[in-house]
Amino acid sequence: MKTFVLFCLILMQSALLHATEQEPDFIHYKGLKLSLSTGWGHPSPLETYYTQNGIEYPFTMLHTANYRGHVATWEISDDKLFLKTIQINKKKYKPEDFKVKSETDSLVYHDKVFADWFSGVIIGEKRKKKNSWEVEKSYYFYIRYGKLVNTQELSDKDYKQIETISEKDTSNHELMDKYSMLHLNNNYISYYFRIHGKDTITFDVKGGYLSGNSGLSPVLAYYSNDHLKWPYNWENFEKSGAPFCTWKIDNDSLILTNIELHTGTGFYSIDKFDVDLVELFPNLIKANGVFGNWVSGIFIVSHGENKEDKNLPGYVEFKASEYTYMRLQEGMVLEKYTVPAGFDIDNTKLEVDEGLRQIFKELN
């Protein structure tokens, strides 16, 4: 247990360090204005609104300290998470200016939106008055569909206690609750760190990486892109991880042949665990896999090869040579077009199929 806790604390501290480099969001809670950590392990709840709903992301990077392109202000009141304002540079906007709205709440709030799309861990930091770079206390909020289900306040003293936790501390319910929150947060960070890995696909004797508009694996569309419906989300303490799938096109049908869980936060290695397809699709298994009849939309396959960086041994970067654009409807390939990397449809001298032009139009 102690080894895990030490790893958890190191991971948490590194995540917060990374987030400190990013301009934070803010959250109001019980009269406090807290800095809301954002970064690779804790996406802003506003970022998740667009990915989960398959909506084009409307923000662009402001600078290297703000990749997400905005600073959002949140509020926790009545045990609910609300989005109040969105700031870009010095200008403030209302959520409705970026078409952000509640999915379930019929109540109309004039100055905020109920963030019922968001589920996950967010961390608010109370900074010291004299040294604003130092954290006096951290507030861990666990949110499910916009509703606050757990809050834990951790100070330096709490972290030190957890560093030396042992079996005899299991009777200390307050300490164990804090420990459980850190465990949950560890799973959440690992999940989101891996969630944007591209699936692999083969067809026409070609291989490549499959990606769609949402940036999520198409298997999650089976669960309406709701991470809490994915059986191996961060709440699963025994087996948690983001899905990494292997697909193939067989007779113009999209077939799922394998799923791995990817977890961990190593930059040079990934913790991988196989998932039995029968566990997820007991009634859909065929001899060649699972027919992805829930998958529709435009998808891009990147063809190329992975090359190791000469200056960073162990770091592998993918170099694309071709792209295939596919239109799928209920798992069937209606159209597919392969073009070289760097293809510019507006400046090419080649004859271009109208179907490909339409796909580019829809993507843009």
C-alpha positions in Angstrom: 0.0 0.0 0.0 2.8 2.4 0.9 4.5 2.0 -2.5 1.2 2.8 -4.3 0.6 5.9 -2.1 4.1 7.2 -2.8 3.6 6.7 -6.5 0.2 8.4 -6.3 1.6 11.4 -4.5 4.5 11.7 -6.9 2.1 11.5 -9.8 -0.3 14.0 -8.3 2.5 16.5 -7.6 3.9 16.2 -11.1 0.4 16.7 -12.5 0.0 19.9 -10.4 3.4 21.1 -11.4 2.5 20.7 -15.1 -0.9 22.4 -14.4 0.8 25.3 -12.6 2.6 26.1 -15.9 -0.8 26.5 -17.5 -3.0 29.4 -16.8 -5.6 28.0 -14.5 -9.4 28.2 -14.5 -11.1 29.5 -11.3 -13.8 28.1 -9.1 -15.9 29.7 -6.3 -16.6 27.4 -3.4 -18.0 28.4 0.0 -16.8 32.0 -0.3 -13.4 31.0 -1.6 -12.0 31.7 -5.0 -9.7 28.8 -5.9 -7.3 28.2 -8.8 -8.6 25.2 -10.7 -5.8 23.0 -12.0 -5.9 22.3 -15.7 -3.5 20.2 -17.8 -3.0 16.9 -19.5 -4.4 14.9 -16.5 -7.2 17.4 -15.6 -8.8 18.9 -18.7 -11.0 21.9 -18.1 -14.6 20.7 -17.8 -15.3 23.1 -20.7 -12.9 21.1 -22.9 -14.8 17.9 -22.2 -18.1 19.6 -23.3 -17.0 19.7 -26.9 -15.2 16.3 -27.1 -18.1 14.4 -25.5 -20.7 16.0 -27.8 -18.7 15.8 -31.0 -18.8 19.6 -31.3 -16.0 21.5 -33.1 -13.7 23.1 -30.5 -14.2 26.9 -30.8 -11.0 28.0 -29.0 -7.4 28.3 -30.2 -4.2 28.4 -28.2 -3.6 31.8 -26.6 0.1 31.2 -25.7 2.3 28.4 -24.4 0.8 28.9 -20.9 -2.7 28.4 -22.2 -3.1 25.7 -24.8 -6.9 25.3 -24.2 -7.5 28.9 -25.4 -9.7 30.2 -22.6 -10.0 30.7 -18.8 -13.3 29.6 -17.4 -14.8 30.5 -14.1 -16.9 27.9 -12.2 -19.0 27.8 -9.1 -20.0 25.0 -6.8 -23.3 25.7 -5.1 -26.2 23.6 -4.0 -23.9 20.6 -4.6 -23.8 21.4 -8.3 -21.0 22.5 -10.7 -21.9 25.6 -12.7 -20.0 27.4 -15.5 -20.3 31.2 -15.0 -18.0 32.9 -17.5 -15.5 32.3 -20.3 -12.6 34.7 -20.6 -10.3 35.0 -23.7 -7.5 37.4 -23.1 -9.2 40.2 -21.2 -12.7 39.8 -22.7 -15.4 37.9 -20.8 -18.2 35.9 -22.5 -21.3 34.2 -21.3 -21.5 30.4 -21.8 -24.3 30.9 -24.3 -21.9 32.9 -26.5 -20.2 29.6 -27.2 -23.4 27.6 -27.3 -22.7 25.8 -24.0 -25.9 24.6 -22.4 -27.1 22.1 -19.9 -28.2 18.7 -21.2 -30.8 17.9 -18.6 -31.6 21.0 -16.5 -34.8 22.7 -17.5 -34.2 25.5 -15.0 -32.9 28.8 -16.5 -30.0 30.5 -14.7 -29.4 34.0 -15.9 -25.7 34.0 -15.0 -24.5 30.4 -15.2 -25.0 27.0 -16.8 -25.3 23.7 -14.9 -22.3 21.6 -16.1 -24.2 18.3 -16.1 -22.0 17.0 -19.0 -19.0 16.7 -16.7 -17.9 13.8 -14.6 -14.5 13.5 -13.0 -12.1 14.9 -10.5 -11.2 18.6 -10.3 -8.8 20.2 -7.9 -9.1 23.7 -6.5 -6.1 25.2 -4.8 -6.1 27.8 -2.1 -2.9 29.8 -2.5 -1.0 31.5 0.3 -1.5 35.2 0.5 2.2 36.1 0.7 3.6 33.5 -1.6 0.9 32.9 -4.2 2.9 30.1 -5.9 2.6 28.0 -2.7 -0.6 26.0 -2.1 -2.0 26.3 1.4 -4.7 23.7 0.9 -6.1 21.5 -2.0 -9.8 20.8 -2.5 -10.5 17.6 -4.4 -14.0 17.6 -5.9 -15.5 14.5 -7.4 -18.3 15.3 -9.8 -20.8 12.9 -11.5 -22.9 14.5 -14.2 -22.4 17.9 -12.7 -23.4 16.9 -9.2 -20.9 17.0 -6.3 -20.7 13.6 -4.7 -17.5 13.9 -2.7 -15.1 16.6 -1.4 -11.8 16.1 0.3 -9.6 18.9 1.7 -5.9 18.0 1.8 -3.1 20.0 3.5 0.6 19.3 3.7 0.0 17.5 7.0 -2.5 15.2 5.2 0.0 14.4 2.5 2.6 13.5 5.0 0.3 11.2 6.9 -0.7 9.4 3.7 3.0 9.0 2.8 3.4 6.8 5.9 0.0 5.1 5.8 -0.1 1.4 6.8 -2.7 -1.3 7.4 -3.3 -0.1 11.0 -4.6 3.2 9.6 -7.6 1.5 7.9 -9.6 2.4 11.0 -9.0 6.1 10.5 -11.9 6.7 8.2 -11.2 10.3 7.6 -7.6 9.5 6.4 -8.8 6.6 4.3 -11.4 8.8 2.6 -8.6 11.2 1.6 -6.5 8.2 0.4 -9.4 6.9 -1.7 -9.8 10.3 -3.3 -6.1 10.3 -4.3 -6.5 6.8 -5.7 -9.5 7.9 -7.7 -7.6 11.0 -8.9 -4.7 8.8 -9.9 -7.0 6.6 -12.1 -8.6 9.8 -13.6 -5.2 11.3 -14.5 -4.0 8.0 -16.1 -7.3 7.6 -18.0 -7.2 11.1 -19.5 -3.5 11.0 -20.3 -4.2 8.0 -22.6 -7.7 8.8 -23.9 -6.5 10.4 -27.1 -4.4 7.6 -28.3 -5.4 6.7 -31.9 -6.8 3.3 -32.7 -5.2 1.2 -35.4 -7.0 -0.1 -38.5 -6.1 -2.3 -41.5 -7.8 -2.4 -45.0 -6.8 -3.0 -48.6 -3.5 -4.4 -47.2 -2.8 -1.1 -45.6 -2.5 -0.1 -42.0 -2.8 3.2 -40.1 -4.2 5.1 -37.2 -7.9 5.8 -37.0 -9.3 9.1 -35.7 -12.6 10.9 -35.8 -13.9 14.4 -35.0 -14.3 13.8 -31.3 -10.7 12.6 -30.8 -12.1 9.6 -28.9 -12.0 5.9 -29.8 -15.1 4.9 -31.9 -15.8 2.2 -29.3 -16.8 4.9 -26.8 -19.6 5.9 -29.2 -21.2 2.5 -28.2 -21.5 4.1 -24.7 -22.7 7.5 -26.1 -19.2 8.9 -25.4 -20.1 8.8 -21.8 -16.9 7.8 -19.9 -18.9 6.7 -16.9 -20.7 4.1 -19.0 -17.3 2.7 -20.2 -16.8 -0.3 -17.8 -13.1 0.4 -17.2 -13.3 4.1 -16.3 -11.5 5.7 -13.4 -14.1 4.4 -10.9 -13.0 0.8 -11.6 -10.2 0.4 -9.0 -9.5 -3.2 -10.1 -9.1 -2.6 -13.8 -9.1 0.9 -15.2 -7.8 2.3 -18.5 -8.6 4.1 -21.7 -9.6 2.0 -24.7 -7.1 1.4 -27.5 -8.8 -0.6 -30.3 -7.8 -2.6 -33.3 -10.1 -2.5 -36.3 -10.3 -3.8 -39.8 -12.4 -3.1 -42.9 -13.8 -6.4 -44.2 -16.2 -6.3 -47.2 -16.8 -2.6 -46.4 -17.8 -3.4 -42.9 -16.0 -1.9 -39.8 -14.9 -4.8 -37.6 -13.5 -4.5 -34.0 -11.0 -7.2 -33.5 -9.2 -6.3 -30.2 -9.3 -3.9 -27.3 -6.4 -3.0 -24.9 -6.6 -0.9 -21.8 -3.9 1.8 -21.8 -3.0 3.4 -18.5 0.0 4.9 -16.7 1.7 8.3 -17.2 5.1 7.3 -18.6 6.1 9.2 -21.6 8.2 6.4 -23.0 6.1 3.4 -21.9 2.4 2.4 -21.6 0.8 0.0 -19.2 -1.4 -2.3 -21.3 -4.0 -4.8 -20.4 -6.1 -7.0 -22.8 -9.9 -7.0 -22.6 -11.9 -10.0 -23.6 -14.4 -8.8 -26.3 -16.9 -11.3 -24.9 -17.0 -9.2 -21.7 -18.2 -6.1 -23.5 -20.1 -7.6 -26.5 -21.4 -11.1 -25.4 -24.2 -11.1 -28.0 -22.3 -9.4 -30.9 -19.2 -11.6 -31.3 -18.8 -13.1 -34.7 -16.0 -15.2 -36.1 -14.1 -12.2 -37.4 -14.8 -9.8 -34.4 -17.6 -7.3 -33.6 -19.4 -5.4 -36.3 -19.2 -1.7 -35.4 -22.7 -0.9 -36.5 -22.9 2.0 -33.9 -20.2 3.9 -35.7 -21.2 6.7 -38.1 -19.4 9.8 -39.4 -16.2 10.9 -41.1 -13.0 9.3 -40.1 -9.4 9.8 -41.1 -6.8 7.0 -41.3 -3.2 8.2 -41.1 -0.7 6.0 -43.0 3.0 6.2 -42.4 5.7 4.9 -39.9 6.9 5.5 -36.4 10.4 6.9 -36.3 12.7 7.3 -33.3 13.9 10.8 -32.6 17.7 10.8 -32.9 18.0 13.4 -30.2 15.6 11.7 -27.8 16.4 8.0 -27.6 13.2 6.0 -26.8 10.9 8.8 -28.1 9.0 7.7 -31.2 7.1 10.1 -33.4 4.7 9.1 -36.2 5.4 10.5 -39.7 2.4 10.4 -42.0 2.8 9.7 -45.7 -0.8 9.3 -46.8 -4.3 9.9 -45.4 -7.5 8.1 -46.1 -10.8 9.9 -45.6 -13.8 7.6 -44.9 -17.5 8.2 -44.5 -19.2 5.5 -42.4 -22.8 4.9 -41.7 -23.8 2.3 -39.1 -20.5 0.6 -39.5 -20.5 0.5 -43.3 -18.0 2.3 -45.5 -19.9 4.5 -48.0 -16.9 6.3 -49.3 -13.1 6.3 -49.0 -10.4 8.4 -50.6 -6.6 8.2 -50.1 -4.4 11.3 -50.7 -0.8 12.1 -50.0 0.3 13.9 -46.9 0.3 17.7 -47.5 -2.6 17.4 -50.0 -4.3 20.7 -50.5 -7.7 20.3 -52.1 -7.9 24.0 -52.9 -4.6 24.2 -54.8 -4.2 20.8 -56.4 -4.1 20.4 -60.1 -5.4 16.9 -59.9 -9.0 16.0 -60.7 -10.8 15.6 -57.3 -13.9 13.5 -56.7 -16.9 15.5 -55.6 -17.3 13.1 -52.6 -13.9 14.0 -51.3 -14.6 17.7 -51.8 -17.8 17.3 -49.7 -15.9 15.5 -47.0 -13.4 18.3 -46.8 -16.2 20.9 -46.7 -17.8 19.1 -43.8 -14.6 18.8 -41.9 -13.8 22.5 -42.3 
